[in-house]
Amino acid sequence: MNEPENKKEYELAYLLTPDVSEDKIEAEVSELKDLIAKNGGDVIQANLPEKRHLAYPVKKQNFAYFGVVYFNSDTGNLDKIKKALVFYKKILRHLLLNTIIKPKLVGLNLESQTAKTAPSSQSFEQRLESLLNS
């Protein structure tokens, strides 16, 4: 079940309570990464949250730390992660998204691609003249 074919990449955006001091932000992020790892996820990248003013109050808070974590997980473990996030009291709100992995284009010559797809300026001028003469 933990084969790479069964795993999907996810993005977790979260609002961390502003009660956390600036010194302990990194500790909270590592605790969140541990929570994901304990429930079967593999953390790829975690950005350090930044304090932001919210557009509207969330749980009576006008400020919060906004952060993003990228991780891999299979669907069975994803349910465990979702339940653990609900009970994590320092997160005001979270959003969990499937990320779309764009394939990397390796070995393509961009100059030859643009030459094939871009029409020449002469053909454009000829088309314009034919449209204007009609």
C-alpha angles and dihedrals in degrees: 000000000000093000115133091241091064096049123094130193118247136188120214117197114187144174113223119205114263090228089084111098120238090247094059100047093098090050090053091050091050089048089052091049089050090051090054092045094048090054095052104272128128112220112222101177137351123194120212108252121244126213111249138178108243122229089228133007117277112199088344092305122124095187131045141163110254117207141162131213125189118203145157124236142151121242095258093056093041090070090054091051092050091052092047091051092053091057095044098106099197093063112086095189137348139192122203118199137178107237122218113231110216113212114241115242104227124186098009118140104222094196093059091046093053092046091055097045102036114079116231118256092240093058090048092053091048091051091048092051092048091051093048093047093051 
